[in-house]
Every structure is written in C-alpha cells, then in structure tokens.
Amino acid sequence: MKKFICENSFWELFPDAEIGVLVLNGVDNTEAVYDAHEEIRDDLAAANEEAVKWIPSMPLSKNPVVAVWRQAFQKFKKKKGNRASIEALLARVDKGNYVGGINPLVDIYNAASLTYALPVGGENLDAFVGNLRLTISEEGGDEFMALGDEENTPTLPGELCYLDDQGAVCRCWNWRDGQRTMLTNDTVNAFLIVESVDPSRHDDLVKILDRLETKSAEILGASIFARDILTKDNPEITIG
C-alpha cells in the first residue's frame, strides 16, 4: 500500500500546519465532462471574480492570506522569486489575467483555491513511485521536470518539497508541479491536497475538502478512497 507521509523535517518547521488530503478513484477527467457540466467553467469564472476580496490592498504581499505564505517560504531553501501557489493565482487575478481552464479536475480545485485563498494541488496518483513524502531534501539533486520545461531542474539542498522514490513531485512546497505526475484527461486516480500554515483557517480548509469531495463525486463520478487532515500528531495516510 502506498502512503503519503509528512515527515518530521516538515513539522519541525511548521508544527501548527494542517494538510488536507483527498484521494479519488474512478475519476472521469475527459474533455467530454465539460459538455455535460457547464458549471465547471462557471464556477471557475465566479471564483476569479470572488478572489478579489482577498486582496483589498496593495502590495499583494501585505495581504494576510499572502503574507503568511511569504513568511513560511523564508523557512527553507528556495530560489529568489519562488512563491506559494495561492500568491501566483491571486497575482493573476489582480492583474486581470484570470485563471483559465486546464482540465475538469484542475479547474475544480483552482476554483476552490481562489474561493478560499488556500493552496490546493492535485497529482496523478498512478504516477507515484513508492510513498509520497513532504520533507526537506537535505542533499538536494532530486530529479524534477517542471510543467512546460524541457530540462531537469533538480531540488536544492534544504528545499521543502514533495518527493517519491523517483524524484520530486512538487518543488518548493507548492510552488511548481512536475510533468511526471500532473493531472491529465487520462487521469483515473487522483491525489488532492490543501495546505494551511494558519490555524485560524481550519474551517476554510474543511470547506475546501467538502467542496472537492462533493464536486468530484457529482461531476467526475469519483469515489472517495481516503480523506483526512494531517497534523503533527497524525502525519500520514494510506493513499492507494
């Protein structure tokens, strides 16, 4: 059985963090889903509009939902300019460059991320090699091919990232996903994750998980294999 494990090196940096996990089986993520469920695009468009409420003032980095991630990203090794996924989404909204469609499941989780201003990600579960770990890569050098890239860009020593037995799945915590495990129209089994470093956002994290579970079942026909919120005292979950 495969597991997802948040290792001690993560909790040493973020003892109050919460990591929401939802594992889906039997997902229909094909383009045909759009024809039967127009609400996918409608929900994403509405979320782009609604996200403006999270950035009432400028600069973007001073708004609480972004500032907390700026602070978090100071605690591990990264390249200059690497930012949390939620900051990247809100920066697009702020510039009027709204987040567009990719595929049904990605659109569903991007809409949830924009609505509640927490990082949400998704991976093709069947592409994982061994267990998935959220951990500090002490030596770095983990293989990683980012979305849109043509060359390997390995992890840095001291970088927080998602790793399996083949390399990095997502670099710099939630900064950038890799090609090997990305969600595609062919994805059948999916791993979704919601991340929070602010204990006051617990209720929003739960709302995102509820939303993802409901829409994945009703729109994509998925069954729920596992769901949990990982904490320092509950650091792992069986995912397949």
Residue pairs with C-beta under 8 A, 6 or more apart in sequence:
1 238
1 240
2 125
2 128
2 130
2 131
2 132
2 238
2 239
2 240
3 131
3 132
3 236
3 237
3 238
3 239
4 21
4 131
4 132
4 133
4 134
4 191
4 230
4 236
4 237
4 239
5 131
5 132
5 133
5 134
5 135
5 235
5 236
6 19
6 133
6 134
6 135
6 230
6 235
6 236
7 133
7 134
7 135
7 136
7 235
9 135
9 136
9 138
9 160
10 17
10 134
10 135
10 136
10 160
11 17
11 232
11 235
13 75
13 76
13 136
13 160
14 72
14 75
14 197
15 232
16 197
16 199
16 232
17 195
17 196
17 197
17 231
17 232
18 195
18 196
18 199
18 202
18 205
18 229
18 230
18 231
19 134
19 193
19 194
19 195
19 196
19 229
19 230
19 231
20 193
20 194
20 195
20 196
20 205
20 206
20 208
20 209
20 228
20 229
20 230
21 191
21 192
21 193
21 194
21 226
21 227
21 228
21 229
21 230
21 237
21 239
22 191
22 192
22 193
22 194
22 209
22 212
22 213
22 216
22 224
22 226
22 227
23 125
23 189
23 190
23 191
23 192
23 224
23 225
23 226
23 227
23 237
23 239
23 240
24 105
24 189
24 190
24 191
24 192
24 216
24 220
24 222
24 223
24 224
24 225
25 188
25 189
25 222
25 223
25 224
25 225
26 188
26 189
26 221
26 222
26 223
27 105
27 187
27 188
27 189
27 190
27 216
27 220
27 221
27 222
28 104
28 220
28 221
28 222
29 103
29 104
29 105
29 183
29 184
29 185
29 186
29 187
29 188
29 190
29 220
30 104
30 185
31 103
31 185
33 40
33 104
33 219
33 220
34 40
34 41
34 101
34 104
37 104
37 219
39 219
40 101
40 104
40 107
40 108
40 219
41 101
41 107
43 107
43 108
43 111
43 215
44 99
44 100
44 101
44 107
44 110
44 111
44 114
45 98
46 111
47 99
47 110
47 111
47 112
47 113
47 114
47 115
48 93
48 98
48 99
48 114
50 114
50 115
51 89
51 90
51 93
51 114
51 115
51 117
52 93
52 94
54 63
54 65
54 90
54 117
55 63
55 66
55 90
55 93
55 94
56 63
57 63
60 66
60 87
60 90
60 91
60 94
61 67
61 70
61 87
63 90
65 86
65 90
65 117
65 118
66 84
66 86
66 87
66 90
68 197
68 198
69 83
69 84
69 86
69 87
69 119
69 197
70 83
70 84
70 87
72 84
72 173
72 197
73 82
73 83
73 84
73 172
73 173
75 160
76 136
76 158
76 159
76 160
76 172
76 173
77 140
77 156
77 157
77 158
77 159
77 160
78 156
78 159
78 172
78 175
79 156
79 172
82 172
82 175
82 176
83 91
83 175
84 119
84 173
84 174
84 175
85 113
85 119
85 120
85 121
85 174
85 175
86 113
86 117
86 118
86 119
86 174
89 99
89 110
89 113
89 114
90 114
90 117
92 98
92 99
93 99
93 114
99 110
99 114
101 107
102 110
103 183
103 184
103 185
104 219
104 220
105 122
105 183
105 187
105 190
105 216
105 220
106 122
106 183
108 212
108 215
108 216
108 219
108 220
109 120
109 121
109 122
109 192
109 212
110 120
112 120
112 194
112 208
112 211
112 212
113 119
113 120
113 208
115 208
115 211
116 204
116 205
116 207
116 208
117 204
118 194
118 195
118 196
118 201
118 204
118 205
118 208
119 174
119 194
119 195
120 192
120 193
120 194
120 195
120 208
120 212
121 170
121 174
121 177
121 192
121 193
121 195
122 183
122 190
122 191
122 192
122 193
123 132
123 169
123 170
123 177
123 181
123 182
123 183
123 190
123 191
123 193
124 181
124 182
124 183
124 184
124 187
124 189
124 190
124 191
125 189
125 190
125 191
125 239
125 240
126 187
126 188
126 189
127 180
127 181
128 164
128 169
128 181
128 191
128 239
128 240
129 164
129 165
129 166
130 164
130 165
130 166
131 164
131 165
132 162
132 163
132 164
132 169
132 191
132 239
133 162
133 163
133 164
134 160
134 161
134 162
134 173
135 160
135 161
135 163
136 158
136 159
136 160
137 155
137 156
137 157
137 158
137 159
137 160
137 161
137 163
137 168
138 157
138 158
139 157
140 154
140 155
140 156
140 157
140 158
140 159
141 154
141 155
141 157
142 154
142 155
142 161
142 163
142 167
142 168
143 152
143 154
143 166
143 167
143 168
144 152
144 153
144 154
144 155
144 167
144 168
144 171
144 178
145 151
145 152
145 153
145 178
145 179
145 180
146 153
146 171
146 176
146 177
146 178
146 179
147 176
147 177
147 178
147 179
147 182
149 179
153 171
154 167
154 168
155 161
155 163
155 168
155 171
159 171
159 172
160 172
160 173
161 168
161 169
161 170
161 171
161 172
161 173
162 168
162 169
162 170
162 173
163 169
164 181
166 180
167 178
167 180
168 178
169 177
169 178
169 180
169 181
170 176
170 177
170 178
171 178
173 195
174 195
183 190
189 225
189 240
190 216
190 222
191 239
192 212
192 216
194 205
194 208
194 209
194 212
196 202
196 204
196 205
205 229
206 229
209 227
209 229
213 224
213 227
216 222
216 224
217 223
217 224
225 239
225 240
226 237
226 238
226 239
228 234
228 237
230 236
230 237
